[in-house]
């Protein structure tokens, strides 16, 4: 049931990986920096991705992880 998309906010230097959940109106936002964004190029629907980051709680109604990296 997972959907995925990457949203770029180049003015802030943030790249957000949005992960769908079982609830259609809820997502988990994983914020990457310019320095850590490169593995996002390989992310596609249906791929399993492990992400590590610091939980910032709810930001704009979405659970948000900051300073994320793709875990191996």
Secondary structure, 3 states (H helix, E strand, C coil): CCCEEEEEECCCCEEEEEEECCCCCCEEEEEEECCCCHHHHHCCCCCCCCEEEEEEEEECCEEEEEEEEECC
